[in-house]
Amino acid sequence: MTTTITGALGIDNIQAATGSVLQVVSATSNGSLSTNSTSFVDLITCNITPKSTSSKILVTFNSGMGYQNTANVGFRAHYTIFRDSTDLGNGDNGHTGTYVHTINYNDIYVVGNCHELDSPSTTSQITYKIKVRVDVSSAVIDFGWKGKDSITLMEIAG
């Protein structure tokens, strides 16, 4: 670690140890989306400007979901994380943290989440966005139900 201290007011330059958390930003929404879309749609967005090109960004997402399934069929709710226009997930199947939900009745509350450790290699502002979809159009998901959707971005020193 390198530290340069100058002047009466303190530190001008600090190089944080690898793995240190440099900054945390987050965003929440209150039940802003009800969807039966089989194509990914925007749910929540958050911006961060990394301090170093060697930093990693840990992206975490949580949502309380209400479930309405008028056809009483099993379905999957898929999430994916975008960095600007780049999908960090697994194409149409969404992210590794895809929540699988199969039941035969209505009005169920579940919690879904996903996460990604990204290496954006930039010091320009980045927009991270969570997108969601279902794979059966008769299954309606109310995101943020009985709570909030949240996204948290943590910059980790590389």
Short mmCIF file of the C-alpha atoms (twelve columns), coordinates in Angstrom:
data_MODEL
# 
_entry.id   MODEL 
# 
loop_
_atom_site.group_PDB 
_atom_site.id 
_atom_site.type_symbol 
_atom_site.label_atom_id 
_atom_site.label_alt_id 
_atom_site.label_comp_id 
_atom_site.label_asym_id 
_atom_site.label_seq_id 
_atom_site.Cartn_x 
_atom_site.Cartn_y 
_atom_site.Cartn_z 
_atom_site.pdbx_PDB_model_num 
ATOM 1   C CA . MET A 1   0.000   0.000   0.000   1 
ATOM 2   C CA . THR A 2   1.275   3.472   -0.932  1 
ATOM 3   C CA . THR A 3   0.196   6.553   0.998   1 
ATOM 4   C CA . THR A 4   1.224   10.155  0.353   1 
ATOM 5   C CA . ILE A 5   0.197   12.696  2.977   1 
ATOM 6   C CA . THR A 6   0.561   16.387  2.210   1 
ATOM 7   C CA . GLY A 7   -0.686  19.648  3.637   1 
ATOM 8   C CA . ALA A 8   -2.678  20.336  6.765   1 
ATOM 9   C CA . LEU A 9   -5.838  18.617  5.493   1 
ATOM 10  C CA . GLY A 10  -4.480  15.112  5.031   1 
ATOM 11  C CA . ILE A 11  -4.278  12.449  2.380   1 
ATOM 12  C CA . ASP A 12  -3.880  13.236  -1.326  1 
ATOM 13  C CA . ASN A 13  -3.282  9.720   -2.630  1 
ATOM 14  C CA . ILE A 14  -4.123  6.264   -1.288  1 
ATOM 15  C CA . GLN A 15  -3.749  2.994   -3.139  1 
ATOM 16  C CA . ALA A 16  -6.134  0.535   -1.511  1 
ATOM 17  C CA . ALA A 17  -5.154  -3.068  -0.862  1 
ATOM 18  C CA . THR A 18  -6.417  -5.652  -3.370  1 
ATOM 19  C CA . GLY A 19  -9.882  -6.826  -2.346  1 
ATOM 20  C CA . SER A 20  -10.752 -3.617  -0.485  1 
ATOM 21  C CA . VAL A 21  -14.194 -2.108  -1.037  1 
ATOM 22  C CA . LEU A 22  -13.667 1.287   -2.667  1 
ATOM 23  C CA . GLN A 23  -17.291 2.407   -2.984  1 
ATOM 24  C CA . VAL A 24  -20.852 1.130   -2.710  1 
ATOM 25  C CA . VAL A 25  -23.865 2.483   -4.599  1 
ATOM 26  C CA . SER A 26  -27.395 1.138   -4.679  1 
ATOM 27  C CA . ALA A 27  -30.872 1.748   -6.019  1 
ATOM 28  C CA . THR A 28  -34.318 0.509   -5.022  1 
ATOM 29  C CA . SER A 29  -37.742 0.509   -6.600  1 
ATOM 30  C CA . ASN A 30  -41.153 -0.055  -5.088  1 
ATOM 31  C CA . GLY A 31  -43.116 -2.646  -7.030  1 
ATOM 32  C CA . SER A 32  -42.609 -0.887  -10.325 1 
ATOM 33  C CA . LEU A 33  -43.104 -3.801  -12.717 1 
ATOM 34  C CA . SER A 34  -45.769 -6.380  -13.409 1 
ATOM 35  C CA . THR A 35  -44.948 -8.472  -16.471 1 
ATOM 36  C CA . ASN A 36  -45.758 -11.584 -18.426 1 
ATOM 37  C CA . SER A 37  -43.187 -10.755 -21.115 1 
ATOM 38  C CA . THR A 38  -41.244 -13.659 -22.584 1 
ATOM 39  C CA . SER A 39  -38.575 -11.162 -23.744 1 
ATOM 40  C CA . PHE A 40  -36.291 -9.388  -21.280 1 
ATOM 41  C CA . VAL A 41  -37.650 -6.064  -19.971 1 
ATOM 42  C CA . ASP A 42  -35.921 -3.450  -17.769 1 
ATOM 43  C CA . LEU A 43  -36.523 -3.700  -14.030 1 
ATOM 44  C CA . ILE A 44  -33.947 -1.582  -12.175 1 
ATOM 45  C CA . THR A 45  -30.815 0.440   -13.021 1 
ATOM 46  C CA . CYS A 46  -27.802 1.767   -11.083 1 
ATOM 47  C CA . ASN A 47  -24.683 3.713   -12.151 1 
ATOM 48  C CA . ILE A 48  -21.105 3.597   -10.873 1 
ATOM 49  C CA . THR A 49  -17.842 5.260   -11.936 1 
ATOM 50  C CA . PRO A 50  -14.896 2.991   -11.041 1 
ATOM 51  C CA . LYS A 51  -11.820 4.621   -9.546  1 
ATOM 52  C CA . SER A 52  -9.410  2.241   -11.329 1 
ATOM 53  C CA . THR A 53  -9.337  0.147   -14.502 1 
ATOM 54  C CA . SER A 54  -8.186  -2.826  -12.403 1 
ATOM 55  C CA . SER A 55  -11.283 -2.701  -10.155 1 
ATOM 56  C CA . LYS A 56  -13.965 -5.350  -10.160 1 
ATOM 57  C CA . ILE A 57  -17.653 -4.558  -9.619  1 
ATOM 58  C CA . LEU A 58  -19.773 -6.913  -7.516  1 
ATOM 59  C CA . VAL A 59  -23.394 -6.594  -8.669  1 
ATOM 60  C CA . THR A 60  -26.144 -8.009  -6.437  1 
ATOM 61  C CA . PHE A 61  -29.891 -7.969  -7.039  1 
ATOM 62  C CA . ASN A 62  -32.821 -8.943  -4.814  1 
ATOM 63  C CA . SER A 63  -36.554 -8.876  -5.471  1 
ATOM 64  C CA . GLY A 64  -39.713 -9.913  -3.724  1 
ATOM 65  C CA . MET A 65  -42.047 -11.338 -6.351  1 
ATOM 66  C CA . GLY A 66  -45.784 -11.907 -6.377  1 
ATOM 67  C CA . TYR A 67  -46.964 -14.668 -8.660  1 
ATOM 68  C CA . GLN A 68  -50.151 -14.833 -10.712 1 
ATOM 69  C CA . ASN A 69  -50.577 -17.885 -12.937 1 
ATOM 70  C CA . THR A 70  -54.041 -18.059 -14.433 1 
ATOM 71  C CA . ALA A 71  -53.217 -21.114 -16.549 1 
ATOM 72  C CA . ASN A 72  -51.847 -23.054 -13.541 1 
ATOM 73  C CA . VAL A 73  -48.693 -24.116 -15.354 1 
ATOM 74  C CA . GLY A 74  -45.090 -24.239 -14.190 1 
ATOM 75  C CA . PHE A 75  -42.757 -21.480 -15.325 1 
ATOM 76  C CA . ARG A 76  -39.367 -19.893 -14.813 1 
ATOM 77  C CA . ALA A 77  -38.652 -16.273 -13.940 1 
ATOM 78  C CA . HIS A 78  -35.328 -15.308 -15.543 1 
ATOM 79  C CA . TYR A 79  -33.019 -12.443 -14.533 1 
ATOM 80  C CA . THR A 80  -30.027 -11.085 -16.344 1 
ATOM 81  C CA . ILE A 81  -27.517 -8.332  -15.576 1 
ATOM 82  C CA . PHE A 82  -26.442 -5.872  -18.263 1 
ATOM 83  C CA . ARG A 83  -23.323 -3.688  -18.121 1 
ATOM 84  C CA . ASP A 84  -24.301 -0.870  -20.473 1 
ATOM 85  C CA . SER A 85  -25.341 -2.861  -23.582 1 
ATOM 86  C CA . THR A 86  -23.462 -6.085  -22.688 1 
ATOM 87  C CA . ASP A 87  -25.492 -9.010  -21.287 1 
ATOM 88  C CA . LEU A 88  -23.439 -10.589 -18.480 1 
ATOM 89  C CA . GLY A 89  -25.920 -13.471 -18.180 1 
ATOM 90  C CA . ASN A 90  -26.529 -16.581 -20.211 1 
ATOM 91  C CA . GLY A 91  -28.532 -15.383 -23.230 1 
ATOM 92  C CA . ASP A 92  -32.263 -16.213 -23.225 1 
ATOM 93  C CA . ASN A 93  -31.928 -18.253 -20.022 1 
ATOM 94  C CA . GLY A 94  -30.744 -15.231 -18.112 1 
ATOM 95  C CA . HIS A 95  -28.232 -15.202 -15.326 1 
ATOM 96  C CA . THR A 96  -26.667 -18.003 -13.350 1 
ATOM 97  C CA . GLY A 97  -28.949 -16.939 -10.490 1 
ATOM 98  C CA . THR A 98  -32.154 -17.713 -12.400 1 
ATOM 99  C CA . TYR A 99  -34.948 -18.469 -9.962  1 
ATOM 100 C CA . VAL A 100 -37.020 -21.518 -10.925 1 
ATOM 101 C CA . HIS A 101 -40.595 -21.577 -9.688  1 
ATOM 102 C CA . THR A 102 -43.105 -24.314 -10.528 1 
ATOM 103 C CA . ILE A 103 -46.433 -24.496 -8.711  1 
ATOM 104 C CA . ASN A 104 -50.098 -25.017 -9.541  1 
ATOM 105 C CA . TYR A 105 -51.905 -22.189 -7.751  1 
ATOM 106 C CA . ASN A 106 -52.002 -18.402 -7.500  1 
ATOM 107 C CA . ASP A 107 -50.944 -15.573 -5.177  1 
ATOM 108 C CA . ILE A 108 -47.563 -16.815 -4.003  1 
ATOM 109 C CA . TYR A 109 -44.758 -14.598 -2.673  1 
ATOM 110 C CA . VAL A 110 -41.158 -15.628 -3.391  1 
ATOM 111 C CA . VAL A 111 -37.735 -13.966 -3.234  1 
ATOM 112 C CA . GLY A 112 -35.387 -13.956 -6.214  1 
ATOM 113 C CA . ASN A 113 -31.793 -12.808 -6.512  1 
ATOM 114 C CA . CYS A 114 -28.689 -12.955 -8.671  1 
ATOM 115 C CA . HIS A 115 -25.135 -11.647 -8.568  1 
ATOM 116 C CA . GLU A 116 -22.087 -11.145 -10.775 1 
ATOM 117 C CA . LEU A 117 -18.451 -10.177 -10.215 1 
ATOM 118 C CA . ASP A 118 -17.624 -8.072  -13.276 1 
ATOM 119 C CA . SER A 119 -14.293 -6.742  -14.588 1 
ATOM 120 C CA . PRO A 120 -15.261 -3.681  -16.670 1 
ATOM 121 C CA . SER A 121 -11.686 -2.286  -17.158 1 
ATOM 122 C CA . THR A 122 -12.767 1.362   -17.270 1 
ATOM 123 C CA . THR A 123 -12.910 4.529   -15.193 1 
ATOM 124 C CA . SER A 124 -15.895 5.842   -17.161 1 
ATOM 125 C CA . GLN A 125 -19.403 5.724   -15.737 1 
ATOM 126 C CA . ILE A 126 -21.088 2.318   -16.144 1 
ATOM 127 C CA . THR A 127 -24.808 1.578   -16.058 1 
ATOM 128 C CA . TYR A 128 -25.793 -1.793  -14.632 1 
ATOM 129 C CA . LYS A 129 -29.327 -2.906  -15.351 1 
ATOM 130 C CA . ILE A 130 -31.398 -5.881  -14.219 1 
ATOM 131 C CA . LYS A 131 -33.710 -7.263  -16.883 1 
ATOM 132 C CA . VAL A 132 -36.375 -9.901  -16.284 1 
ATOM 133 C CA . ARG A 133 -38.699 -12.208 -18.225 1 
ATOM 134 C CA . VAL A 134 -40.916 -15.265 -17.784 1 
ATOM 135 C CA . ASP A 135 -40.978 -18.263 -20.089 1 
ATOM 136 C CA . VAL A 136 -44.781 -18.729 -20.023 1 
ATOM 137 C CA . SER A 137 -46.858 -15.676 -20.962 1 
ATOM 138 C CA . SER A 138 -49.796 -16.808 -18.802 1 
ATOM 139 C CA . ALA A 139 -47.579 -16.386 -15.704 1 
ATOM 140 C CA . VAL A 140 -47.591 -12.773 -14.467 1 
ATOM 141 C CA . ILE A 141 -44.836 -11.686 -12.067 1 
ATOM 142 C CA . ASP A 142 -45.195 -8.607  -9.862  1 
ATOM 143 C CA . PHE A 143 -41.625 -7.569  -9.042  1 
ATOM 144 C CA . GLY A 144 -41.109 -5.617  -5.828  1 
ATOM 145 C CA . TRP A 145 -44.268 -7.141  -4.359  1 
ATOM 146 C CA . LYS A 146 -44.420 -6.867  -0.530  1 
ATOM 147 C CA . GLY A 147 -41.057 -5.117  -0.568  1 
ATOM 148 C CA . LYS A 148 -38.573 -3.505  -2.868  1 
ATOM 149 C CA . ASP A 149 -36.375 -4.495  -5.761  1 
ATOM 150 C CA . SER A 150 -32.783 -3.546  -5.013  1 
ATOM 151 C CA . ILE A 151 -29.485 -3.488  -6.863  1 
ATOM 152 C CA . THR A 152 -26.159 -2.887  -5.112  1 
ATOM 153 C CA . LEU A 153 -22.821 -2.199  -6.818  1 
ATOM 154 C CA . MET A 154 -19.564 -2.592  -4.867  1 
ATOM 155 C CA . GLU A 155 -16.264 -1.543  -6.389  1 
ATOM 156 C CA . ILE A 156 -13.519 -3.940  -5.273  1 
ATOM 157 C CA . ALA A 157 -9.844  -2.923  -5.620  1 
ATOM 158 C CA . GLY A 158 -7.957  -5.089  -8.131  1 
# 
